[in-house]
Amino acid sequence: MKLSTAVAMRISDILREKNLSQYRLERNIAMPHNTMKTLMSERNRSVNLRTVMQIIKGLDMTTAEFFDDPIFERDDLELYE
């Protein structure tokens, strides 16, 4: 699994847990829809740390809380494209 896919899956899970729409998150953090759409799509080949940090802050989480998930511990997590 690509790192970008893992990040998108984690964001989706958190949005569900917080009963928050992707649109509401975009508005809360003033992120353009196309940026979020690209990040959340399967076409995304990489993740930008600055963008991920902006999303984490918008989710009212710490970086440690965001990455404290089994999806980031997978043996098949591809860190390089």
Distance bins in CASP14 RR format, pairs under 12 A and 6 or more apart:
PFRMAT RR
TARGET T0000
AUTHOR 0000-0000-0000
RMODE 2
METHOD distances of the structure
MODEL  1
1 7 0 0 0 0 0 1 0 0 0 0 0
1 8 0 0 0 0 0 1 0 0 0 0 0
1 9 0 0 0 0 1 0 0 0 0 0 0
1 10 0 0 0 0 0 1 0 0 0 0 0
1 42 0 0 0 0 0 1 0 0 0 0 0
1 70 0 0 0 0 0 1 0 0 0 0 0
1 71 1 0 0 1 0 0 0 0 0 0 0
1 72 0 0 0 0 0 1 0 0 0 0 0
1 73 0 0 0 0 0 1 0 0 0 0 0
1 74 1 0 0 1 0 0 0 0 0 0 0
1 75 0 0 0 0 1 0 0 0 0 0 0
1 76 1 0 1 0 0 0 0 0 0 0 0
1 77 1 0 1 0 0 0 0 0 0 0 0
1 78 1 0 0 1 0 0 0 0 0 0 0
1 79 0 0 0 0 0 1 0 0 0 0 0
2 8 0 0 0 0 1 0 0 0 0 0 0
2 9 0 0 0 0 0 1 0 0 0 0 0
2 41 0 0 0 0 0 1 0 0 0 0 0
2 42 0 0 0 0 1 0 0 0 0 0 0
2 43 0 0 0 0 0 1 0 0 0 0 0
2 44 0 0 0 0 1 0 0 0 0 0 0
2 45 1 0 0 1 0 0 0 0 0 0 0
2 46 0 0 0 0 1 0 0 0 0 0 0
2 47 0 0 0 0 1 0 0 0 0 0 0
2 71 0 0 0 0 0 1 0 0 0 0 0
2 74 0 0 0 0 0 1 0 0 0 0 0
2 76 0 0 0 0 1 0 0 0 0 0 0
2 77 1 0 0 1 0 0 0 0 0 0 0
2 78 1 0 1 0 0 0 0 0 0 0 0
2 79 0 0 0 0 1 0 0 0 0 0 0
2 80 0 0 0 0 1 0 0 0 0 0 0
2 81 1 0 0 1 0 0 0 0 0 0 0
3 9 0 0 0 0 0 1 0 0 0 0 0
3 10 0 0 0 0 0 1 0 0 0 0 0
3 39 0 0 0 0 0 1 0 0 0 0 0
3 44 0 0 0 0 1 0 0 0 0 0 0
3 45 0 0 0 0 1 0 0 0 0 0 0
3 46 1 0 0 1 0 0 0 0 0 0 0
3 47 1 0 0 1 0 0 0 0 0 0 0
3 48 0 0 0 0 0 1 0 0 0 0 0
3 49 0 0 0 0 0 1 0 0 0 0 0
3 52 0 0 0 0 0 1 0 0 0 0 0
3 67 0 0 0 0 0 1 0 0 0 0 0
3 71 0 0 0 0 1 0 0 0 0 0 0
3 72 0 0 0 0 1 0 0 0 0 0 0
3 74 0 0 0 0 0 1 0 0 0 0 0
3 76 0 0 0 0 0 1 0 0 0 0 0
3 77 1 0 0 1 0 0 0 0 0 0 0
3 78 1 0 0 1 0 0 0 0 0 0 0
3 79 1 0 1 0 0 0 0 0 0 0 0
3 80 0 0 0 0 1 0 0 0 0 0 0
3 81 0 0 0 0 1 0 0 0 0 0 0
4 10 0 0 0 0 0 1 0 0 0 0 0
4 11 0 0 0 0 0 1 0 0 0 0 0
4 38 0 0 0 0 1 0 0 0 0 0 0
4 39 1 0 0 1 0 0 0 0 0 0 0
4 40 0 0 0 0 1 0 0 0 0 0 0
4 41 0 0 0 0 1 0 0 0 0 0 0
4 42 0 0 0 0 1 0 0 0 0 0 0
4 43 0 0 0 0 1 0 0 0 0 0 0
4 44 1 0 1 0 0 0 0 0 0 0 0
4 45 1 0 0 1 0 0 0 0 0 0 0
4 46 1 0 1 0 0 0 0 0 0 0 0
4 47 1 0 1 0 0 0 0 0 0 0 0
4 48 0 0 0 0 1 0 0 0 0 0 0
4 49 0 0 0 0 0 1 0 0 0 0 0
4 51 0 0 0 0 0 1 0 0 0 0 0
4 52 0 0 0 0 1 0 0 0 0 0 0
4 77 0 0 0 0 0 1 0 0 0 0 0
4 78 0 0 0 0 1 0 0 0 0 0 0
4 79 0 0 0 0 0 1 0 0 0 0 0
4 80 0 0 0 0 0 1 0 0 0 0 0
4 81 0 0 0 0 1 0 0 0 0 0 0
5 11 0 0 0 0 0 1 0 0 0 0 0
5 12 0 0 0 0 0 1 0 0 0 0 0
5 39 0 0 0 0 0 1 0 0 0 0 0
5 40 0 0 0 0 1 0 0 0 0 0 0
5 41 0 0 0 0 1 0 0 0 0 0 0
5 42 1 0 0 1 0 0 0 0 0 0 0
5 43 0 0 0 0 0 1 0 0 0 0 0
5 44 1 0 0 1 0 0 0 0 0 0 0
5 45 0 0 0 0 1 0 0 0 0 0 0
5 46 0 0 0 0 0 1 0 0 0 0 0
5 47 0 0 0 0 1 0 0 0 0 0 0
5 71 0 0 0 0 1 0 0 0 0 0 0
5 72 0 0 0 0 0 1 0 0 0 0 0
5 74 0 0 0 0 0 1 0 0 0 0 0
5 76 0 0 0 0 0 1 0 0 0 0 0
5 77 0 0 0 0 1 0 0 0 0 0 0
5 78 0 0 0 0 1 0 0 0 0 0 0
5 81 0 0 0 0 0 1 0 0 0 0 0
6 12 0 0 0 0 0 1 0 0 0 0 0
6 13 0 0 0 0 0 1 0 0 0 0 0
6 39 0 0 0 0 0 1 0 0 0 0 0
6 44 0 0 0 0 0 1 0 0 0 0 0
6 47 0 0 0 0 1 0 0 0 0 0 0
6 52 0 0 0 0 0 1 0 0 0 0 0
6 66 0 0 0 0 0 1 0 0 0 0 0
6 67 0 0 0 0 1 0 0 0 0 0 0
6 69 0 0 0 0 1 0 0 0 0 0 0
6 70 0 0 0 0 0 1 0 0 0 0 0
6 71 1 0 1 0 0 0 0 0 0 0 0
6 72 1 0 0 1 0 0 0 0 0 0 0
6 73 0 0 0 0 1 0 0 0 0 0 0
6 74 1 0 0 1 0 0 0 0 0 0 0
6 76 0 0 0 0 0 1 0 0 0 0 0
6 77 1 0 0 1 0 0 0 0 0 0 0
6 78 0 0 0 0 1 0 0 0 0 0 0
6 79 0 0 0 0 0 1 0 0 0 0 0
7 13 0 0 0 0 0 1 0 0 0 0 0
7 14 0 0 0 0 0 1 0 0 0 0 0
7 36 0 0 0 0 0 1 0 0 0 0 0
7 38 0 0 0 0 0 1 0 0 0 0 0
7 39 1 0 0 1 0 0 0 0 0 0 0
7 40 0 0 0 0 1 0 0 0 0 0 0
7 41 0 0 0 0 0 1 0 0 0 0 0
7 44 0 0 0 0 1 0 0 0 0 0 0
7 46 0 0 0 0 1 0 0 0 0 0 0
7 47 1 0 1 0 0 0 0 0 0 0 0
7 48 0 0 0 0 1 0 0 0 0 0 0
7 49 0 0 0 0 0 1 0 0 0 0 0
7 51 0 0 0 0 1 0 0 0 0 0 0
7 52 1 0 0 1 0 0 0 0 0 0 0
7 53 0 0 0 0 0 1 0 0 0 0 0
7 55 0 0 0 0 1 0 0 0 0 0 0
7 56 0 0 0 0 0 1 0 0 0 0 0
7 66 0 0 0 0 1 0 0 0 0 0 0
7 67 0 0 0 0 1 0 0 0 0 0 0
7 69 0 0 0 0 0 1 0 0 0 0 0
7 71 0 0 0 0 1 0 0 0 0 0 0
7 72 0 0 0 0 1 0 0 0 0 0 0
7 77 0 0 0 0 0 1 0 0 0 0 0
7 79 0 0 0 0 0 1 0 0 0 0 0
8 14 0 0 0 0 0 1 0 0 0 0 0
8 15 0 0 0 0 0 1 0 0 0 0 0
8 22 0 0 0 0 0 1 0 0 0 0 0
8 36 0 0 0 0 1 0 0 0 0 0 0
8 37 0 0 0 0 0 1 0 0 0 0 0
8 38 0 0 0 0 1 0 0 0 0 0 0
8 39 1 0 0 1 0 0 0 0 0 0 0
8 40 1 0 1 0 0 0 0 0 0 0 0
8 41 1 0 0 1 0 0 0 0 0 0 0
8 42 0 0 0 0 1 0 0 0 0 0 0
8 43 0 0 0 0 0 1 0 0 0 0 0
8 44 1 0 0 1 0 0 0 0 0 0 0
8 45 0 0 0 0 0 1 0 0 0 0 0
8 46 0 0 0 0 0 1 0 0 0 0 0
8 47 0 0 0 0 1 0 0 0 0 0 0
8 51 0 0 0 0 0 1 0 0 0 0 0
8 52 0 0 0 0 0 1 0 0 0 0 0
8 55 0 0 0 0 0 1 0 0 0 0 0
8 71 0 0 0 0 0 1 0 0 0 0 0
9 15 0 0 0 0 0 1 0 0 0 0 0
9 16 0 0 0 0 0 1 0 0 0 0 0
9 39 0 0 0 0 0 1 0 0 0 0 0
9 40 0 0 0 0 1 0 0 0 0 0 0
9 42 0 0 0 0 0 1 0 0 0 0 0
9 44 0 0 0 0 0 1 0 0 0 0 0
9 47 0 0 0 0 0 1 0 0 0 0 0
9 69 0 0 0 0 1 0 0 0 0 0 0
9 70 0 0 0 0 0 1 0 0 0 0 0
9 71 1 0 0 1 0 0 0 0 0 0 0
9 72 0 0 0 0 0 1 0 0 0 0 0
9 74 0 0 0 0 0 1 0 0 0 0 0
9 77 0 0 0 0 0 1 0 0 0 0 0
10 16 0 0 0 0 0 1 0 0 0 0 0
10 17 0 0 0 0 0 1 0 0 0 0 0
10 39 0 0 0 0 0 1 0 0 0 0 0
10 40 0 0 0 0 0 1 0 0 0 0 0
10 47 0 0 0 0 0 1 0 0 0 0 0
10 52 0 0 0 0 1 0 0 0 0 0 0
10 55 0 0 0 0 1 0 0 0 0 0 0
10 56 0 0 0 0 1 0 0 0 0 0 0
10 59 0 0 0 0 1 0 0 0 0 0 0
10 61 0 0 0 0 0 1 0 0 0 0 0
10 63 0 0 0 0 0 1 0 0 0 0 0
10 65 0 0 0 0 0 1 0 0 0 0 0
10 66 1 0 0 1 0 0 0 0 0 0 0
10 67 0 0 0 0 1 0 0 0 0 0 0
10 68 0 0 0 0 1 0 0 0 0 0 0
10 69 1 0 1 0 0 0 0 0 0 0 0
10 70 0 0 0 0 0 1 0 0 0 0 0
10 71 1 0 1 0 0 0 0 0 0 0 0
10 72 1 0 0 1 0 0 0 0 0 0 0
10 73 0 0 0 0 0 1 0 0 0 0 0
10 74 0 0 0 0 0 1 0 0 0 0 0
10 77 0 0 0 0 0 1 0 0 0 0 0
11 17 0 0 0 0 0 1 0 0 0 0 0
11 18 0 0 0 0 0 1 0 0 0 0 0
11 20 0 0 0 0 0 1 0 0 0 0 0
11 21 0 0 0 0 0 1 0 0 0 0 0
11 22 0 0 0 0 1 0 0 0 0 0 0
11 25 0 0 0 0 1 0 0 0 0 0 0
11 26 0 0 0 0 0 1 0 0 0 0 0
11 29 0 0 0 0 0 1 0 0 0 0 0
11 31 0 0 0 0 0 1 0 0 0 0 0
11 36 0 0 0 0 1 0 0 0 0 0 0
11 39 1 0 0 1 0 0 0 0 0 0 0
11 40 1 0 0 1 0 0 0 0 0 0 0
11 41 0 0 0 0 0 1 0 0 0 0 0
11 44 0 0 0 0 0 1 0 0 0 0 0
11 47 0 0 0 0 0 1 0 0 0 0 0
11 51 0 0 0 0 0 1 0 0 0 0 0
11 52 0 0 0 0 1 0 0 0 0 0 0
11 54 0 0 0 0 0 1 0 0 0 0 0
11 55 1 0 0 1 0 0 0 0 0 0 0
11 56 0 0 0 0 1 0 0 0 0 0 0
11 58 0 0 0 0 0 1 0 0 0 0 0
11 59 1 0 0 1 0 0 0 0 0 0 0
11 61 0 0 0 0 0 1 0 0 0 0 0
11 66 0 0 0 0 1 0 0 0 0 0 0
11 67 0 0 0 0 0 1 0 0 0 0 0
11 69 0 0 0 0 0 1 0 0 0 0 0
11 71 0 0 0 0 0 1 0 0 0 0 0
12 18 0 0 0 0 0 1 0 0 0 0 0
12 20 0 0 0 0 0 1 0 0 0 0 0
12 21 0 0 0 0 0 1 0 0 0 0 0
12 22 0 0 0 0 1 0 0 0 0 0 0
12 25 0 0 0 0 0 1 0 0 0 0 0
12 36 0 0 0 0 0 1 0 0 0 0 0
12 39 0 0 0 0 0 1 0 0 0 0 0
12 40 1 0 0 1 0 0 0 0 0 0 0
12 41 0 0 0 0 0 1 0 0 0 0 0
12 55 0 0 0 0 0 1 0 0 0 0 0
12 59 0 0 0 0 0 1 0 0 0 0 0
12 69 0 0 0 0 0 1 0 0 0 0 0
12 71 0 0 0 0 0 1 0 0 0 0 0
13 20 0 0 0 0 0 1 0 0 0 0 0
13 59 0 0 0 0 0 1 0 0 0 0 0
13 61 0 0 0 0 0 1 0 0 0 0 0
13 66 0 0 0 0 0 1 0 0 0 0 0
13 69 1 0 0 1 0 0 0 0 0 0 0
13 70 0 0 0 0 0 1 0 0 0 0 0
13 71 0 0 0 0 1 0 0 0 0 0 0
14 20 1 0 0 1 0 0 0 0 0 0 0
14 22 0 0 0 0 0 1 0 0 0 0 0
14 25 0 0 0 0 1 0 0 0 0 0 0
14 55 0 0 0 0 1 0 0 0 0 0 0
14 56 0 0 0 0 1 0 0 0 0 0 0
14 58 0 0 0 0 0 1 0 0 0 0 0
14 59 1 0 1 0 0 0 0 0 0 0 0
14 60 0 0 0 0 1 0 0 0 0 0 0
14 61 1 0 0 1 0 0 0 0 0 0 0
14 65 0 0 0 0 1 0 0 0 0 0 0
14 66 1 0 0 1 0 0 0 0 0 0 0
14 67 0 0 0 0 0 1 0 0 0 0 0
14 68 0 0 0 0 0 1 0 0 0 0 0
14 69 0 0 0 0 1 0 0 0 0 0 0
14 71 0 0 0 0 0 1 0 0 0 0 0
15 21 1 0 0 1 0 0 0 0 0 0 0
15 22 1 0 0 1 0 0 0 0 0 0 0
15 23 0 0 0 0 0 1 0 0 0 0 0
15 24 0 0 0 0 1 0 0 0 0 0 0
15 25 1 0 0 1 0 0 0 0 0 0 0
15 26 0 0 0 0 0 1 0 0 0 0 0
15 28 0 0 0 0 0 1 0 0 0 0 0
15 36 0 0 0 0 0 1 0 0 0 0 0
15 40 0 0 0 0 1 0 0 0 0 0 0
15 55 0 0 0 0 1 0 0 0 0 0 0
15 58 0 0 0 0 0 1 0 0 0 0 0
15 59 1 0 0 1 0 0 0 0 0 0 0
15 61 0 0 0 0 0 1 0 0 0 0 0
16 22 0 0 0 0 0 1 0 0 0 0 0
16 25 0 0 0 0 0 1 0 0 0 0 0
16 59 0 0 0 0 0 1 0 0 0 0 0
17 59 0 0 0 0 1 0 0 0 0 0 0
17 60 0 0 0 0 0 1 0 0 0 0 0
17 61 0 0 0 0 0 1 0 0 0 0 0
17 65 0 0 0 0 0 1 0 0 0 0 0
17 66 0 0 0 0 0 1 0 0 0 0 0
17 69 0 0 0 0 0 1 0 0 0 0 0
18 24 0 0 0 0 1 0 0 0 0 0 0
18 25 0 0 0 0 1 0 0 0 0 0 0
18 28 0 0 0 0 0 1 0 0 0 0 0
18 58 0 0 0 0 0 1 0 0 0 0 0
18 59 1 0 0 1 0 0 0 0 0 0 0
18 60 0 0 0 0 1 0 0 0 0 0 0
18 61 0 0 0 0 1 0 0 0 0 0 0
19 25 0 0 0 0 0 1 0 0 0 0 0
20 26 0 0 0 0 0 1 0 0 0 0 0
20 27 0 0 0 0 0 1 0 0 0 0 0
20 28 0 0 0 0 1 0 0 0 0 0 0
20 29 0 0 0 0 0 1 0 0 0 0 0
20 55 0 0 0 0 0 1 0 0 0 0 0
20 58 0 0 0 0 1 0 0 0 0 0 0
20 59 1 0 0 1 0 0 0 0 0 0 0
20 60 0 0 0 0 1 0 0 0 0 0 0
20 61 0 0 0 0 0 1 0 0 0 0 0
21 27 0 0 0 0 1 0 0 0 0 0 0
21 28 0 0 0 0 0 1 0 0 0 0 0
21 33 0 0 0 0 0 1 0 0 0 0 0
21 36 0 0 0 0 0 1 0 0 0 0 0
22 28 0 0 0 0 0 1 0 0 0 0 0
22 29 0 0 0 0 0 1 0 0 0 0 0
22 31 0 0 0 0 1 0 0 0 0 0 0
22 33 0 0 0 0 1 0 0 0 0 0 0
22 35 0 0 0 0 0 1 0 0 0 0 0
22 36 1 0 0 1 0 0 0 0 0 0 0
22 37 0 0 0 0 1 0 0 0 0 0 0
22 39 0 0 0 0 1 0 0 0 0 0 0
22 40 1 0 0 1 0 0 0 0 0 0 0
22 41 0 0 0 0 0 1 0 0 0 0 0
22 55 0 0 0 0 0 1 0 0 0 0 0
22 59 0 0 0 0 0 1 0 0 0 0 0
23 29 0 0 0 0 0 1 0 0 0 0 0
23 31 0 0 0 0 0 1 0 0 0 0 0
23 32 0 0 0 0 0 1 0 0 0 0 0
23 33 1 0 0 1 0 0 0 0 0 0 0
23 36 0 0 0 0 1 0 0 0 0 0 0
23 37 0 0 0 0 0 1 0 0 0 0 0
23 40 0 0 0 0 0 1 0 0 0 0 0
24 31 0 0 0 0 0 1 0 0 0 0 0
24 33 0 0 0 0 0 1 0 0 0 0 0
24 36 0 0 0 0 0 1 0 0 0 0 0
24 58 0 0 0 0 0 1 0 0 0 0 0
24 59 0 0 0 0 0 1 0 0 0 0 0
25 31 1 0 0 1 0 0 0 0 0 0 0
25 33 0 0 0 0 0 1 0 0 0 0 0
25 35 0 0 0 0 0 1 0 0 0 0 0
25 36 1 0 0 1 0 0 0 0 0 0 0
25 39 0 0 0 0 0 1 0 0 0 0 0
25 40 0 0 0 0 0 1 0 0 0 0 0
25 54 0 0 0 0 0 1 0 0 0 0 0
25 55 1 0 0 1 0 0 0 0 0 0 0
25 56 0 0 0 0 0 1 0 0 0 0 0
25 57 0 0 0 0 0 1 0 0 0 0 0
25 58 1 0 0 1 0 0 0 0 0 0 0
25 59 1 0 0 1 0 0 0 0 0 0 0
25 60 0 0 0 0 0 1 0 0 0 0 0
25 61 0 0 0 0 0 1 0 0 0 0 0
26 32 1 0 0 1 0 0 0 0 0 0 0
26 33 1 0 1 0 0 0 0 0 0 0 0
26 34 0 0 0 0 1 0 0 0 0 0 0
26 35 0 0 0 0 1 0 0 0 0 0 0
26 36 1 0 1 0 0 0 0 0 0 0 0
26 37 0 0 0 0 1 0 0 0 0 0 0
26 39 0 0 0 0 0 1 0 0 0 0 0
26 40 0 0 0 0 0 1 0 0 0 0 0
26 51 0 0 0 0 0 1 0 0 0 0 0
26 54 0 0 0 0 0 1 0 0 0 0 0
26 55 0 0 0 0 1 0 0 0 0 0 0
26 58 0 0 0 0 0 1 0 0 0 0 0
26 59 0 0 0 0 0 1 0 0 0 0 0
27 33 0 0 0 0 1 0 0 0 0 0 0
27 36 0 0 0 0 0 1 0 0 0 0 0
27 58 0 0 0 0 0 1 0 0 0 0 0
28 36 0 0 0 0 0 1 0 0 0 0 0
28 54 0 0 0 0 0 1 0 0 0 0 0
28 55 0 0 0 0 1 0 0 0 0 0 0
28 57 0 0 0 0 1 0 0 0 0 0 0
28 58 1 0 1 0 0 0 0 0 0 0 0
28 59 0 0 0 0 1 0 0 0 0 0 0
28 60 0 0 0 0 1 0 0 0 0 0 0
29 35 0 0 0 0 1 0 0 0 0 0 0
29 36 0 0 0 0 1 0 0 0 0 0 0
29 39 0 0 0 0 0 1 0 0 0 0 0
29 50 0 0 0 0 0 1 0 0 0 0 0
29 51 0 0 0 0 1 0 0 0 0 0 0
29 52 0 0 0 0 0 1 0 0 0 0 0
29 53 0 0 0 0 0 1 0 0 0 0 0
29 54 1 0 1 0 0 0 0 0 0 0 0
29 55 1 0 0 1 0 0 0 0 0 0 0
29 56 0 0 0 0 1 0 0 0 0 0 0
29 57 1 0 0 1 0 0 0 0 0 0 0
29 58 1 0 1 0 0 0 0 0 0 0 0
29 59 0 0 0 0 1 0 0 0 0 0 0
29 60 0 0 0 0 0 1 0 0 0 0 0
30 36 0 0 0 0 0 1 0 0 0 0 0
30 54 0 0 0 0 1 0 0 0 0 0 0
30 55 0 0 0 0 0 1 0 0 0 0 0
30 57 0 0 0 0 0 1 0 0 0 0 0
30 58 0 0 0 0 0 1 0 0 0 0 0
31 37 0 0 0 0 0 1 0 0 0 0 0
31 38 0 0 0 0 0 1 0 0 0 0 0
31 39 0 0 0 0 1 0 0 0 0 0 0
31 40 0 0 0 0 0 1 0 0 0 0 0
31 48 0 0 0 0 0 1 0 0 0 0 0
31 50 0 0 0 0 0 1 0 0 0 0 0
31 51 1 0 0 1 0 0 0 0 0 0 0
31 52 0 0 0 0 0 1 0 0 0 0 0
31 53 0 0 0 0 0 1 0 0 0 0 0
31 54 1 0 0 1 0 0 0 0 0 0 0
31 55 1 0 0 1 0 0 0 0 0 0 0
31 57 0 0 0 0 0 1 0 0 0 0 0
31 58 0 0 0 0 1 0 0 0 0 0 0
31 59 0 0 0 0 0 1 0 0 0 0 0
32 38 0 0 0 0 1 0 0 0 0 0 0
32 39 0 0 0 0 0 1 0 0 0 0 0
32 51 0 0 0 0 0 1 0 0 0 0 0
32 54 0 0 0 0 0 1 0 0 0 0 0
33 39 0 0 0 0 0 1 0 0 0 0 0
33 40 0 0 0 0 0 1 0 0 0 0 0
33 41 0 0 0 0 0 1 0 0 0 0 0
34 40 0 0 0 0 0 1 0 0 0 0 0
34 41 0 0 0 0 0 1 0 0 0 0 0
34 43 0 0 0 0 0 1 0 0 0 0 0
34 44 0 0 0 0 0 1 0 0 0 0 0
34 51 0 0 0 0 0 1 0 0 0 0 0
35 41 0 0 0 0 0 1 0 0 0 0 0
35 44 0 0 0 0 0 1 0 0 0 0 0
35 47 0 0 0 0 0 1 0 0 0 0 0
35 48 0 0 0 0 1 0 0 0 0 0 0
35 50 0 0 0 0 0 1 0 0 0 0 0
35 51 1 0 0 1 0 0 0 0 0 0 0
35 52 0 0 0 0 0 1 0 0 0 0 0
35 54 0 0 0 0 1 0 0 0 0 0 0
35 55 0 0 0 0 1 0 0 0 0 0 0
36 44 0 0 0 0 0 1 0 0 0 0 0
36 48 0 0 0 0 0 1 0 0 0 0 0
36 51 0 0 0 0 1 0 0 0 0 0 0
36 52 0 0 0 0 0 1 0 0 0 0 0
36 54 0 0 0 0 0 1 0 0 0 0 0
36 55 0 0 0 0 1 0 0 0 0 0 0
36 58 0 0 0 0 0 1 0 0 0 0 0
37 43 0 0 0 0 1 0 0 0 0 0 0
37 44 0 0 0 0 1 0 0 0 0 0 0
38 44 1 0 1 0 0 0 0 0 0 0 0
38 45 0 0 0 0 1 0 0 0 0 0 0
38 46 0 0 0 0 0 1 0 0 0 0 0
38 47 0 0 0 0 0 1 0 0 0 0 0
38 48 0 0 0 0 1 0 0 0 0 0 0
38 51 0 0 0 0 1 0 0 0 0 0 0
39 45 0 0 0 0 0 1 0 0 0 0 0
39 46 0 0 0 0 1 0 0 0 0 0 0
39 47 1 0 0 1 0 0 0 0 0 0 0
39 48 0 0 0 0 1 0 0 0 0 0 0
39 49 0 0 0 0 0 1 0 0 0 0 0
39 50 0 0 0 0 0 1 0 0 0 0 0
39 51 1 0 0 1 0 0 0 0 0 0 0
39 52 0 0 0 0 1 0 0 0 0 0 0
39 54 0 0 0 0 0 1 0 0 0 0 0
39 55 1 0 0 1 0 0 0 0 0 0 0
40 47 0 0 0 0 0 1 0 0 0 0 0
40 51 0 0 0 0 0 1 0 0 0 0 0
40 52 0 0 0 0 0 1 0 0 0 0 0
40 55 0 0 0 0 0 1 0 0 0 0 0
41 47 0 0 0 0 0 1 0 0 0 0 0
44 51 0 0 0 0 0 1 0 0 0 0 0
44 52 0 0 0 0 0 1 0 0 0 0 0
44 81 0 0 0 0 0 1 0 0 0 0 0
45 78 0 0 0 0 0 1 0 0 0 0 0
45 80 0 0 0 0 0 1 0 0 0 0 0
45 81 1 0 1 0 0 0 0 0 0 0 0
46 52 0 0 0 0 0 1 0 0 0 0 0
46 78 0 0 0 0 0 1 0 0 0 0 0
46 79 0 0 0 0 0 1 0 0 0 0 0
46 80 0 0 0 0 1 0 0 0 0 0 0
46 81 1 0 1 0 0 0 0 0 0 0 0
47 53 0 0 0 0 0 1 0 0 0 0 0
47 54 0 0 0 0 0 1 0 0 0 0 0
47 55 0 0 0 0 1 0 0 0 0 0 0
47 56 0 0 0 0 0 1 0 0 0 0 0
47 66 0 0 0 0 0 1 0 0 0 0 0
47 67 0 0 0 0 0 1 0 0 0 0 0
47 72 0 0 0 0 0 1 0 0 0 0 0
47 78 0 0 0 0 0 1 0 0 0 0 0
47 79 0 0 0 0 0 1 0 0 0 0 0
47 81 0 0 0 0 0 1 0 0 0 0 0
48 54 0 0 0 0 1 0 0 0 0 0 0
48 55 0 0 0 0 0 1 0 0 0 0 0
49 55 0 0 0 0 0 1 0 0 0 0 0
49 56 0 0 0 0 0 1 0 0 0 0 0
49 63 0 0 0 0 1 0 0 0 0 0 0
49 66 0 0 0 0 0 1 0 0 0 0 0
49 67 0 0 0 0 0 1 0 0 0 0 0
50 56 0 0 0 0 0 1 0 0 0 0 0
50 57 0 0 0 0 0 1 0 0 0 0 0
51 57 0 0 0 0 0 1 0 0 0 0 0
51 58 0 0 0 0 0 1 0 0 0 0 0
52 58 0 0 0 0 0 1 0 0 0 0 0
52 59 0 0 0 0 0 1 0 0 0 0 0
52 61 0 0 0 0 0 1 0 0 0 0 0
52 63 0 0 0 0 1 0 0 0 0 0 0
52 66 1 0 0 1 0 0 0 0 0 0 0
52 67 0 0 0 0 1 0 0 0 0 0 0
52 72 0 0 0 0 0 1 0 0 0 0 0
53 59 0 0 0 0 0 1 0 0 0 0 0
53 61 0 0 0 0 0 1 0 0 0 0 0
53 62 0 0 0 0 0 1 0 0 0 0 0
53 63 1 0 0 1 0 0 0 0 0 0 0
53 66 0 0 0 0 1 0 0 0 0 0 0
53 67 0 0 0 0 0 1 0 0 0 0 0
54 61 0 0 0 0 0 1 0 0 0 0 0
54 63 0 0 0 0 0 1 0 0 0 0 0
54 66 0 0 0 0 0 1 0 0 0 0 0
55 61 0 0 0 0 1 0 0 0 0 0 0
55 63 0 0 0 0 0 1 0 0 0 0 0
55 66 0 0 0 0 1 0 0 0 0 0 0
56 62 1 0 0 1 0 0 0 0 0 0 0
56 63 1 0 1 0 0 0 0 0 0 0 0
56 64 0 0 0 0 1 0 0 0 0 0 0
56 65 0 0 0 0 1 0 0 0 0 0 0
56 66 1 0 1 0 0 0 0 0 0 0 0
56 67 0 0 0 0 1 0 0 0 0 0 0
56 68 0 0 0 0 0 1 0 0 0 0 0
57 63 0 0 0 0 1 0 0 0 0 0 0
57 65 0 0 0 0 0 1 0 0 0 0 0
57 66 0 0 0 0 1 0 0 0 0 0 0
58 66 0 0 0 0 0 1 0 0 0 0 0
59 65 0 0 0 0 1 0 0 0 0 0 0
59 66 1 0 0 1 0 0 0 0 0 0 0
60 66 0 0 0 0 0 1 0 0 0 0 0
61 67 0 0 0 0 1 0 0 0 0 0 0
61 68 0 0 0 0 1 0 0 0 0 0 0
61 69 0 0 0 0 0 1 0 0 0 0 0
62 68 0 0 0 0 1 0 0 0 0 0 0
63 72 0 0 0 0 0 1 0 0 0 0 0
64 72 0 0 0 0 0 1 0 0 0 0 0
65 72 0 0 0 0 0 1 0 0 0 0 0
66 72 0 0 0 0 1 0 0 0 0 0 0
67 73 0 0 0 0 1 0 0 0 0 0 0
67 77 0 0 0 0 0 1 0 0 0 0 0
69 77 0 0 0 0 0 1 0 0 0 0 0
70 77 0 0 0 0 0 1 0 0 0 0 0
71 77 1 0 0 1 0 0 0 0 0 0 0
72 79 0 0 0 0 0 1 0 0 0 0 0
END
